[in-house]
Amino acid sequence: MNLPHLMSLASHLASHGFFCLRFTCKGLNIVHRIKAYKSVLNYLKTSGEYKLAGVFLGGRSMGSRAAASVMCHIEPDDGDDFVRGLICISYPLHHPKQQHKLRDEDLFRLKEPVLFVSGSADEMCEKNLLEKVAQKMQAPHKIHWIEKANHSMAVKGRSTNDVFKEINTQILFWIQEITEMDKKCH
């Protein structure tokens, strides 16, 4: 994806030794995005070109929703711990002004750790609603709120790069935390 904050994140993670693969799907069809995500995950898992011990799935907005759907449909036999966690940037919990229709069903089926990075003023993810949903999740989770950020992670009076830096730092720290826990458990 060529969104500046995803490019910034991929660059930041790569500079700390993490292989990053970004891809995009044209259009807003969630079913098509889930199929594409499954294909990419299968390629990474089976490709002889990349010998990866595991991956973190992630996405921004609908991409995070597609990643969550892919994760909750991984069969235990298929998983063999390849997918280590999920990163949701601006998870679209509901349509603007439609807080009564939550898109939370996949979140309740997740078992691997989840990091939400959301704006406290996100019109598609009301803060108290995400916190209530997170409390009901089985998966270990963390929410990092970007104060006063909207769904696009724009914050009045704050530079874009400053916001990117906060997001990137939080995601890197969380990935390192999970991979360290994995090393101690295995």
WODA-V893909 format. One line per field, one symbol per residue. ss: DSSP state (H for helix, E for strand, C for the rest). phi: phi as a letter, one per 30 degrees, with the letter a starting at -180 (. if undefined). burial: b if it has 16 or more other ideal C-beta (glycine too) atoms within 10 Angstrom, else e. A space follows every 50 residues. Layout:
BEGIN
ss=???
phi=???
burial=???
END
This chain:
BEGIN
ss=CCCHHHHHHHHHHHHCCCCCCCCCCCCCCHHHHHHHHHHHHHHHHHCCCC CCCCEEEEEECHHHHHHHHHHHCCCHHHHCCCEEEEEEECCCCCCCCCCC CCCCCCHHHCCCEEEEEEECCCCCCCHHHHHHHHHHCCCCEEEEEECCCC CCCCCCCCCHHHHHHHHHHHHHHHHHHHHHHHHHHC
phi=.cdedddddddddddcicdbbcbbbdicdddddddddddddddddcdddc ccdlbccaachdddddddddddcddedddgidcclbcccheddadeibdd cdccedddcdbdebcccbddcddcadeddddddedcddddbbcccceidc ddidbdibdedddedddedddeeddddddddddddc
burial=eebebbebbbebbeeeebeeeeeebeeeeeeebbebbeebbeebbeeeee eeebbbbbbbbbbbbbbbbbbbebeeeeeeeebbbbbbbbbbbbeeeeee ebbbebbeebebbbbbbbbebbebbbeeebeebbeeeebebebbbbeebb bbbebeeeeeeebbebbbebbbebbeebeeeeeeee
END
